[in-house]
Amino acid sequence: MSCKCSPLAPHVQSPEYYVCMMDYRSAGQEAAPVQPEITRAEVIARLKTREYKDVVWIHHIHDDQVDDVTLELIGEARGLVFA
């Protein structure tokens, strides 16, 4: 989906958010509700408390691009260091 704005309209920065896909095995997969208010620190906190468990992938969407940050965030939540 794209938006065509008037050149007179103020530039609005695209939202930044995280999408966490979780696997419920026979029940299927589901993405955690996407909320722009959920920050990187909040995603890590939810991984630590196991609110987000059985994670398939975590994507960081920002500036019209998608970054896979799964290993980075899971590692950070577990206190691991990747060289």
Residue, then its C-alpha position, 0 to 999 in steps of 0.5 A: m500500500s502506498c500513499k500519495c500526498s500533496p507536496l504542500a502536506p507536511h512530511v510524516q515519518s513512517p511508523e517503526y514497529y516490531v512483528c514477532m511471529m510465533d509457532y503454536r504447532s498444530a494450531g498454526q502460527e500467529a504474529a503478535p499484535v503489531q503496535p508502534e508503541i512496543t519498543r525494542a526494549e519491550v520486545i526483549a522484556r517479553l522474550k525474557t518473561r516468555e510472553y513471546k515464546d516459540v518465536v519463528w522470526i522477529h522483523h523490525i519494520h522502519d523507513d520502508q524496509v524490513d530487517d530480520v532481528t530474530l537472533e539479535l533480540i533473542g540473544e540479547a534477551r538470553g544475555l548471549v554475545f554474538a561475535 
